[in-house]
């Protein structure tokens, strides 16, 4: 069963303060919360999926820059 997380829990999981979370939501870089009355909640699975996507993109970027670094090293050798 998918758990609902509070703003505080989400902030602790991703390491961003509330202000940063809402800036990212505004530009579409973070899953928007579900509204329950006046409270914001996120499904745990949405946060896990976002973290997985971020991790994959980081590794993809590292691979690209690692390849460029190797090509430059080869040119300088």
Secondary structure, DSSP 8 states (H G I E B T S, - for coil): ---EE-HHHHHHHHT--HHHHHHHHHTTSS---EEETTEEEEEHHHHHHHHHHHHHHHHHHHHHHHHHHHHHHHHH-
